Amino acid sequence: MFAMIAVAAMLCGGDCNGNGRVSVETSNHRITVASDIAATEVLVLVRPEAVRLGPAGSDGLGGVVEEIEYRGDRVEYRVRVGTVLIVAIELALRASVRIAVGERVGLQLMEEGLHLLPADGKGGPPQ
């Protein structure tokens, strides 16, 4: 079992979009997540299997591959995004492109694998 990665973030505008979804900004990248969280400073929890790697682009989240670990049926990538090390897991048989250590890559975060927690541990859903 793999632990989630926690990334510090801020709610953009400090409120919900009115439909149970909020926008958060982290590592100079904005993402929208289903949440009713009341805190403005949050941790974005990311499941490693919810991170998709692709070509580096001028927009979106990007980083540098620091380490690759082959684990039989899957490949684990450790990607440095600013000061944060993000782990991405890909099924070995589904790898469409070979990625090398030192390579710049783009990251896509699948919303289903993201969760928000209050950074101070006190917030939570509004009452």
Buried (B, 14 or more C-beta within 10 A) or exposed (E): EEEBBBBBBBBBEEEBEEEEEBBBBBBEBEBEBEBEBBBBBBBBBBBBBBBBBBEBEEEBBBBBBEEBEEEEEBBBBBBEBBEBEBBBBBEEEEEEEEBEEEBEBBBEBEEEBBBBBBBEEEBEEEE
